[in-house]
């Protein structure tokens, strides 16, 4: 598996009011479906999660 397809989980599993994890910034559906995703789909989710993290976390770099 490529590095970009690795799980972004940081073991801080808590969903906000929009069903986005405050630890990895994946949606509840993305977390639930992660095991069934192909590497390309995982990489796409990681890009979306990273963008959410930049938007939701004022301390993200």
PDB file of N, CA, C and O in Angstrom:
ATOM      1  N   UNK A   1       0.860  -1.179   0.000  1.00  0.00           N
ATOM      2  CA  UNK A   1       0.000   0.000   0.000  1.00  0.00           C
ATOM      3  C   UNK A   1       0.899   1.233   0.000  1.00  0.00           C
ATOM      4  O   UNK A   1       1.899   1.282   0.716  1.00  0.00           O
ATOM      5  N   UNK A   2       0.540   2.209  -0.795  1.00  0.00           N
ATOM      6  CA  UNK A   2       1.335   3.428  -0.861  1.00  0.00           C
ATOM      7  C   UNK A   2       1.103   4.276   0.372  1.00  0.00           C
ATOM      8  O   UNK A   2       0.094   4.131   1.062  1.00  0.00           O
ATOM      9  N   UNK A   3       2.051   5.167   0.645  1.00  0.00           N
ATOM     10  CA  UNK A   3       1.951   6.037   1.822  1.00  0.00           C
ATOM     11  C   UNK A   3       0.693   6.890   1.775  1.00  0.00           C
ATOM     12  O   UNK A   3       0.080   7.138   2.814  1.00  0.00           O
ATOM     13  N   UNK A   4       0.294   7.345   0.586  1.00  0.00           N
ATOM     14  CA  UNK A   4      -0.890   8.198   0.469  1.00  0.00           C
ATOM     15  C   UNK A   4      -2.182   7.441   0.760  1.00  0.00           C
ATOM     16  O   UNK A   4      -3.222   8.058   0.993  1.00  0.00           O
ATOM     17  N   UNK A   5      -2.125   6.109   0.749  1.00  0.00           N
ATOM     18  CA  UNK A   5      -3.326   5.322   1.010  1.00  0.00           C
ATOM     19  C   UNK A   5      -3.368   4.804   2.440  1.00  0.00           C
ATOM     20  O   UNK A   5      -4.260   4.026   2.780  1.00  0.00           O
ATOM     21  N   UNK A   6      -2.430   5.211   3.283  1.00  0.00           N
ATOM     22  CA  UNK A   6      -2.441   4.785   4.682  1.00  0.00           C
ATOM     23  C   UNK A   6      -3.573   5.485   5.420  1.00  0.00           C
ATOM     24  O   UNK A   6      -3.940   6.612   5.089  1.00  0.00           O
ATOM     25  N   UNK A   7      -4.112   4.822   6.405  1.00  0.00           N
ATOM     26  CA  UNK A   7      -5.197   5.408   7.185  1.00  0.00           C
ATOM     27  C   UNK A   7      -4.718   6.666   7.911  1.00  0.00           C
ATOM     28  O   UNK A   7      -3.627   6.674   8.481  1.00  0.00           O
ATOM     29  N   UNK A   8      -5.519   7.717   7.894  1.00  0.00           N
ATOM     30  CA  UNK A   8      -5.154   8.941   8.609  1.00  0.00           C
ATOM     31  C   UNK A   8      -5.541   8.911  10.082  1.00  0.00           C
ATOM     32  O   UNK A   8      -5.381   9.911  10.783  1.00  0.00           O
ATOM     33  N   UNK A   9      -6.045   7.783  10.556  1.00  0.00           N
ATOM     34  CA  UNK A   9      -6.502   7.669  11.940  1.00  0.00           C
ATOM     35  C   UNK A   9      -5.382   8.012  12.921  1.00  0.00           C
ATOM     36  O   UNK A   9      -4.252   7.541  12.785  1.00  0.00           O
ATOM     37  N   UNK A  10      -5.716   8.837  13.907  1.00  0.00           N
ATOM     38  CA  UNK A  10      -4.762   9.203  14.958  1.00  0.00           C
ATOM     39  C   UNK A  10      -5.279   8.776  16.336  1.00  0.00           C
ATOM     40  O   UNK A  10      -4.799   9.254  17.364  1.00  0.00           O
ATOM     41  N   UNK A  11      -6.257   7.877  16.341  1.00  0.00           N
ATOM     42  CA  UNK A  11      -6.840   7.316  17.573  1.00  0.00           C
ATOM     43  C   UNK A  11      -7.495   8.365  18.462  1.00  0.00           C
ATOM     44  O   UNK A  11      -7.523   8.225  19.685  1.00  0.00           O
ATOM     45  N   UNK A  12      -8.013   9.398  17.849  1.00  0.00           N
ATOM     46  CA  UNK A  12      -8.855  10.382  18.541  1.00  0.00           C
ATOM     47  C   UNK A  12     -10.199  10.312  17.815  1.00  0.00           C
ATOM     48  O   UNK A  12     -10.464  11.095  16.904  1.00  0.00           O
ATOM     49  N   UNK A  13     -11.027   9.378  18.224  1.00  0.00           N
ATOM     50  CA  UNK A  13     -12.242   9.051  17.484  1.00  0.00           C
ATOM     51  C   UNK A  13     -13.453   9.716  18.127  1.00  0.00           C
ATOM     52  O   UNK A  13     -14.019   9.209  19.096  1.00  0.00           O
ATOM     53  N   UNK A  14     -13.829  10.839  17.578  1.00  0.00           N
ATOM     54  CA  UNK A  14     -14.972  11.596  18.079  1.00  0.00           C
ATOM     55  C   UNK A  14     -15.571  12.352  16.910  1.00  0.00           C
ATOM     56  O   UNK A  14     -14.879  13.126  16.248  1.00  0.00           O
ATOM     57  N   UNK A  15     -16.853  12.136  16.651  1.00  0.00           N
ATOM     58  CA  UNK A  15     -17.515  12.823  15.543  1.00  0.00           C
ATOM     59  C   UNK A  15     -18.109  14.138  16.016  1.00  0.00           C
ATOM     60  O   UNK A  15     -18.698  14.217  17.093  1.00  0.00           O
ATOM     61  N   UNK A  16     -17.946  15.173  15.193  1.00  0.00           N
ATOM     62  CA  UNK A  16     -18.561  16.462  15.510  1.00  0.00           C
ATOM     63  C   UNK A  16     -20.018  16.451  15.036  1.00  0.00           C
ATOM     64  O   UNK A  16     -20.516  15.415  14.597  1.00  0.00           O
ATOM     65  N   UNK A  17     -20.691  17.575  15.122  1.00  0.00           N
ATOM     66  CA  UNK A  17     -22.107  17.657  14.750  1.00  0.00           C
ATOM     67  C   UNK A  17     -22.350  17.395  13.266  1.00  0.00           C
ATOM     68  O   UNK A  17     -23.475  17.095  12.865  1.00  0.00           O
ATOM     69  N   UNK A  18     -21.309  17.506  12.454  1.00  0.00           N
ATOM     70  CA  UNK A  18     -21.425  17.250  11.015  1.00  0.00           C
ATOM     71  C   UNK A  18     -20.973  15.842  10.639  1.00  0.00           C
ATOM     72  O   UNK A  18     -20.788  15.546   9.458  1.00  0.00           O
ATOM     73  N   UNK A  19     -20.793  14.970  11.632  1.00  0.00           N
ATOM     74  CA  UNK A  19     -20.319  13.593  11.432  1.00  0.00           C
ATOM     75  C   UNK A  19     -18.924  13.531  10.822  1.00  0.00           C
ATOM     76  O   UNK A  19     -18.629  12.645  10.020  1.00  0.00           O
ATOM     77  N   UNK A  20     -18.066  14.478  11.207  1.00  0.00           N
ATOM     78  CA  UNK A  20     -16.669  14.485  10.796  1.00  0.00           C
ATOM     79  C   UNK A  20     -15.835  14.183  12.040  1.00  0.00           C
ATOM     80  O   UNK A  20     -16.034  14.789  13.093  1.00  0.00           O
ATOM     81  N   UNK A  21     -14.911  13.251  11.908  1.00  0.00           N
ATOM     82  CA  UNK A  21     -14.053  12.895  13.038  1.00  0.00           C
ATOM     83  C   UNK A  21     -13.107  14.055  13.346  1.00  0.00           C
ATOM     84  O   UNK A  21     -12.459  14.591  12.447  1.00  0.00           O
ATOM     85  N   UNK A  22     -13.032  14.437  14.611  1.00  0.00           N
ATOM     86  CA  UNK A  22     -12.163  15.551  15.006  1.00  0.00           C
ATOM     87  C   UNK A  22     -10.693  15.117  15.065  1.00  0.00           C
ATOM     88  O   UNK A  22      -9.815  15.960  15.243  1.00  0.00           O
ATOM     89  N   UNK A  23     -10.417  13.838  14.922  1.00  0.00           N
ATOM     90  CA  UNK A  23      -9.042  13.354  14.913  1.00  0.00           C
ATOM     91  C   UNK A  23      -8.462  13.259  13.517  1.00  0.00           C
ATOM     92  O   UNK A  23      -7.367  13.758  13.260  1.00  0.00           O
ATOM     93  N   UNK A  24      -9.192  12.619  12.608  1.00  0.00           N
ATOM     94  CA  UNK A  24      -8.648  12.373  11.256  1.00  0.00           C
ATOM     95  C   UNK A  24      -9.377  13.144  10.156  1.00  0.00           C
ATOM     96  O   UNK A  24      -8.927  13.171   9.011  1.00  0.00           O
ATOM     97  N   UNK A  25     -10.491  13.765  10.503  1.00  0.00           N
ATOM     98  CA  UNK A  25     -11.278  14.591   9.576  1.00  0.00           C
ATOM     99  C   UNK A  25     -11.944  13.805   8.448  1.00  0.00           C
ATOM    100  O   UNK A  25     -12.290  14.368   7.409  1.00  0.00           O
ATOM    101  N   UNK A  26     -12.119  12.501   8.661  1.00  0.00           N
ATOM    102  CA  UNK A  26     -12.926  11.726   7.713  1.00  0.00           C
ATOM    103  C   UNK A  26     -14.375  11.760   8.180  1.00  0.00           C
ATOM    104  O   UNK A  26     -14.659  11.929   9.366  1.00  0.00           O
ATOM    105  N   UNK A  27     -15.282  11.597   7.226  1.00  0.00           N
ATOM    106  CA  UNK A  27     -16.696  11.510   7.583  1.00  0.00           C
ATOM    107  C   UNK A  27     -16.969  10.131   8.173  1.00  0.00           C
ATOM    108  O   UNK A  27     -16.171   9.206   8.022  1.00  0.00           O
ATOM    109  N   UNK A  28     -18.099  10.012   8.842  1.00  0.00           N
ATOM    110  CA  UNK A  28     -18.483   8.723   9.415  1.00  0.00           C
ATOM    111  C   UNK A  28     -18.576   7.661   8.326  1.00  0.00           C
ATOM    112  O   UNK A  28     -18.145   6.527   8.534  1.00  0.00           O
ATOM    113  N   UNK A  29     -19.129   8.010   7.176  1.00  0.00           N
ATOM    114  CA  UNK A  29     -19.223   7.053   6.068  1.00  0.00           C
ATOM    115  C   UNK A  29     -17.838   6.670   5.543  1.00  0.00           C
ATOM    116  O   UNK A  29     -17.592   5.503   5.240  1.00  0.00           O
ATOM    117  N   UNK A  30     -16.943   7.639   5.435  1.00  0.00           N
ATOM    118  CA  UNK A  30     -15.587   7.330   4.959  1.00  0.00           C
ATOM    119  C   UNK A  30     -14.869   6.391   5.919  1.00  0.00           C
ATOM    120  O   UNK A  30     -14.137   5.501   5.485  1.00  0.00           O
ATOM    121  N   UNK A  31     -15.069   6.578   7.198  1.00  0.00           N
ATOM    122  CA  UNK A  31     -14.463   5.689   8.191  1.00  0.00           C
ATOM    123  C   UNK A  31     -15.066   4.289   8.069  1.00  0.00           C
ATOM    124  O   UNK A  31     -14.348   3.289   8.053  1.00  0.00           O
ATOM    125  N   UNK A  32     -16.376   4.238   7.984  1.00  0.00           N
ATOM    126  CA  UNK A  32     -17.079   2.944   7.912  1.00  0.00           C
ATOM    127  C   UNK A  32     -16.692   2.160   6.662  1.00  0.00           C
ATOM    128  O   UNK A  32     -16.540   0.940   6.717  1.00  0.00           O
ATOM    129  N   UNK A  33     -16.534   2.851   5.541  1.00  0.00           N
ATOM    130  CA  UNK A  33     -16.268   2.189   4.264  1.00  0.00           C
ATOM    131  C   UNK A  33     -14.782   2.006   3.963  1.00  0.00           C
ATOM    132  O   UNK A  33     -14.431   1.388   2.958  1.00  0.00           O
ATOM    133  N   UNK A  34     -13.906   2.534   4.816  1.00  0.00           N
ATOM    134  CA  UNK A  34     -12.459   2.530   4.552  1.00  0.00           C
ATOM    135  C   UNK A  34     -11.941   1.155   4.133  1.00  0.00           C
ATOM    136  O   UNK A  34     -11.182   1.054   3.168  1.00  0.00           O
ATOM    137  N   UNK A  35     -12.334   0.107   4.832  1.00  0.00           N
ATOM    138  CA  UNK A  35     -11.802  -1.232   4.549  1.00  0.00           C
ATOM    139  C   UNK A  35     -12.192  -1.736   3.168  1.00  0.00           C
ATOM    140  O   UNK A  35     -11.520  -2.613   2.626  1.00  0.00           O
ATOM    141  N   UNK A  36     -13.258  -1.205   2.587  1.00  0.00           N
ATOM    142  CA  UNK A  36     -13.687  -1.656   1.262  1.00  0.00           C
ATOM    143  C   UNK A  36     -13.126  -0.795   0.126  1.00  0.00           C
ATOM    144  O   UNK A  36     -13.287  -1.142  -1.044  1.00  0.00           O
ATOM    145  N   UNK A  37     -12.476   0.311   0.452  1.00  0.00           N
ATOM    146  CA  UNK A  37     -11.943   1.214  -0.575  1.00  0.00           C
ATOM    147  C   UNK A  37     -10.685   0.655  -1.224  1.00  0.00           C
ATOM    148  O   UNK A  37      -9.865   0.003  -0.577  1.00  0.00           O
ATOM    149  N   UNK A  38     -10.556   0.925  -2.515  1.00  0.00           N
ATOM    150  CA  UNK A  38      -9.331   0.650  -3.252  1.00  0.00           C
ATOM    151  C   UNK A  38      -8.299   1.720  -2.892  1.00  0.00           C
ATOM    152  O   UNK A  38      -8.674   2.783  -2.395  1.00  0.00           O
ATOM    153  N   UNK A  39      -7.002   1.464  -3.131  1.00  0.00           N
ATOM    154  CA  UNK A  39      -5.976   2.458  -2.789  1.00  0.00           C
ATOM    155  C   UNK A  39      -6.235   3.850  -3.360  1.00  0.00           C
ATOM    156  O   UNK A  39      -5.953   4.848  -2.697  1.00  0.00           O
ATOM    157  N   UNK A  40      -6.762   3.931  -4.565  1.00  0.00           N
ATOM    158  CA  UNK A  40      -7.046   5.233  -5.175  1.00  0.00           C
ATOM    159  C   UNK A  40      -8.148   5.965  -4.414  1.00  0.00           C
ATOM    160  O   UNK A  40      -8.092   7.182  -4.235  1.00  0.00           O
ATOM    161  N   UNK A  41      -9.150   5.205  -3.970  1.00  0.00           N
ATOM    162  CA  UNK A  41     -10.239   5.793  -3.200  1.00  0.00           C
ATOM    163  C   UNK A  41      -9.725   6.257  -1.835  1.00  0.00           C
ATOM    164  O   UNK A  41     -10.113   7.321  -1.353  1.00  0.00           O
ATOM    165  N   UNK A  42      -8.870   5.474  -1.225  1.00  0.00           N
ATOM    166  CA  UNK A  42      -8.294   5.858   0.061  1.00  0.00           C
ATOM    167  C   UNK A  42      -7.471   7.133  -0.078  1.00  0.00           C
ATOM    168  O   UNK A  42      -7.544   8.018   0.775  1.00  0.00           O
ATOM    169  N   UNK A  43      -6.694   7.228  -1.144  1.00  0.00           N
ATOM    170  CA  UNK A  43      -5.889   8.430  -1.371  1.00  0.00           C
ATOM    171  C   UNK A  43      -6.795   9.645  -1.549  1.00  0.00           C
ATOM    172  O   UNK A  43      -6.483  10.728  -1.053  1.00  0.00           O
ATOM    173  N   UNK A  44      -7.911   9.476  -2.251  1.00  0.00           N
ATOM    174  CA  UNK A  44      -8.854  10.581  -2.440  1.00  0.00           C
ATOM    175  C   UNK A  44      -9.475  11.002  -1.110  1.00  0.00           C
ATOM    176  O   UNK A  44      -9.619  12.195  -0.843  1.00  0.00           O
ATOM    177  N   UNK A  45      -9.839  10.040  -0.285  1.00  0.00           N
ATOM    178  CA  UNK A  45     -10.387  10.349   1.036  1.00  0.00           C
ATOM    179  C   UNK A  45      -9.340  11.077   1.876  1.00  0.00           C
ATOM    180  O   UNK A  45      -9.666  12.025   2.591  1.00  0.00           O
ATOM    181  N   UNK A  46      -8.093  10.642   1.794  1.00  0.00           N
ATOM    182  CA  UNK A  46      -7.031  11.306   2.546  1.00  0.00           C
ATOM    183  C   UNK A  46      -6.870  12.763   2.108  1.00  0.00           C
ATOM    184  O   UNK A  46      -6.642  13.636   2.945  1.00  0.00           O
ATOM    185  N   UNK A  47      -6.986  13.030   0.818  1.00  0.00           N
ATOM    186  CA  UNK A  47      -6.901  14.416   0.336  1.00  0.00           C
ATOM    187  C   UNK A  47      -8.069  15.244   0.867  1.00  0.00           C
ATOM    188  O   UNK A  47      -7.879  16.379   1.304  1.00  0.00           O
ATOM    189  N   UNK A  48      -9.277  14.679   0.832  1.00  0.00           N
ATOM    190  CA  UNK A  48     -10.448  15.381   1.363  1.00  0.00           C
ATOM    191  C   UNK A  48     -10.312  15.623   2.863  1.00  0.00           C
ATOM    192  O   UNK A  48     -10.631  16.705   3.355  1.00  0.00           O
ATOM    193  N   UNK A  49      -9.842  14.621   3.577  1.00  0.00           N
ATOM    194  CA  UNK A  49      -9.682  14.753   5.027  1.00  0.00           C
ATOM    195  C   UNK A  49      -8.642  15.820   5.363  1.00  0.00           C
ATOM    196  O   UNK A  49      -8.826  16.596   6.301  1.00  0.00           O
ATOM    197  N   UNK A  50      -7.563  15.858   4.606  1.00  0.00           N
ATOM    198  CA  UNK A  50      -6.528  16.869   4.846  1.00  0.00           C
ATOM    199  C   UNK A  50      -7.084  18.270   4.610  1.00  0.00           C
ATOM    200  O   UNK A  50      -6.783  19.196   5.363  1.00  0.00           O
ATOM    201  N   UNK A  51      -7.888  18.424   3.574  1.00  0.00           N
ATOM    202  CA  UNK A  51      -8.501  19.730   3.302  1.00  0.00           C
ATOM    203  C   UNK A  51      -9.476  20.107   4.421  1.00  0.00           C
ATOM    204  O   UNK A  51      -9.499  21.256   4.864  1.00  0.00           O
ATOM    205  N   UNK A  52     -10.271  19.151   4.873  1.00  0.00           N
ATOM    206  CA  UNK A  52     -11.178  19.419   5.996  1.00  0.00           C
ATOM    207  C   UNK A  52     -10.389  19.837   7.233  1.00  0.00           C
ATOM    208  O   UNK A  52     -10.781  20.756   7.953  1.00  0.00           O
ATOM    209  N   UNK A  53      -9.281  19.157   7.467  1.00  0.00           N
ATOM    210  CA  UNK A  53      -8.445  19.480   8.614  1.00  0.00           C
ATOM    211  C   UNK A  53      -7.943  20.912   8.555  1.00  0.00           C
ATOM    212  O   UNK A  53      -7.933  21.615   9.565  1.00  0.00           O
ATOM    213  N   UNK A  54      -7.529  21.344   7.376  1.00  0.00           N
ATOM    214  CA  UNK A  54      -7.068  22.733   7.220  1.00  0.00           C
ATOM    215  C   UNK A  54      -8.197  23.721   7.475  1.00  0.00           C
ATOM    216  O   UNK A  54      -7.968  24.803   8.015  1.00  0.00           O
ATOM    217  N   UNK A  55      -9.411  23.353   7.091  1.00  0.00           N
ATOM    218  CA  UNK A  55     -10.562  24.248   7.276  1.00  0.00           C
ATOM    219  C   UNK A  55     -11.066  24.260   8.717  1.00  0.00           C
ATOM    220  O   UNK A  55     -11.477  25.301   9.229  1.00  0.00           O
ATOM    221  N   UNK A  56     -11.033  23.094   9.369  1.00  0.00           N
ATOM    222  CA  UNK A  56     -11.650  22.962  10.690  1.00  0.00           C
ATOM    223  C   UNK A  56     -10.696  23.186  11.849  1.00  0.00           C
ATOM    224  O   UNK A  56     -11.133  23.523  12.949  1.00  0.00           O
ATOM    225  N   UNK A  57      -9.412  23.006  11.627  1.00  0.00           N
ATOM    226  CA  UNK A  57      -8.440  23.110  12.711  1.00  0.00           C
ATOM    227  C   UNK A  57      -7.578  24.355  12.536  1.00  0.00           C
ATOM    228  O   UNK A  57      -6.720  24.382  11.654  1.00  0.00           O
ATOM    229  N   UNK A  58      -7.780  25.369  13.342  1.00  0.00           N
ATOM    230  CA  UNK A  58      -7.005  26.605  13.193  1.00  0.00           C
ATOM    231  C   UNK A  58      -5.518  26.409  13.483  1.00  0.00           C
ATOM    232  O   UNK A  58      -4.709  27.278  13.158  1.00  0.00           O
ATOM    233  N   UNK A  59      -5.147  25.277  14.092  1.00  0.00           N
ATOM    234  CA  UNK A  59      -3.747  25.031  14.432  1.00  0.00           C
ATOM    235  C   UNK A  59      -3.053  24.122  13.434  1.00  0.00           C
ATOM    236  O   UNK A  59      -1.860  23.848  13.569  1.00  0.00           O
ATOM    237  N   UNK A  60      -3.793  23.648  12.429  1.00  0.00           N
ATOM    238  CA  UNK A  60      -3.200  22.755  11.419  1.00  0.00           C
ATOM    239  C   UNK A  60      -2.220  23.548  10.562  1.00  0.00           C
ATOM    240  O   UNK A  60      -2.448  24.713  10.234  1.00  0.00           O
ATOM    241  N   UNK A  61      -1.150  22.900  10.220  1.00  0.00           N
ATOM    242  CA  UNK A  61      -0.100  23.561   9.451  1.00  0.00           C
ATOM    243  C   UNK A  61      -0.225  23.468   7.994  1.00  0.00           C
ATOM    244  O   UNK A  61       0.616  23.997   7.267  1.00  0.00           O
TER     245      UNK A  61
END
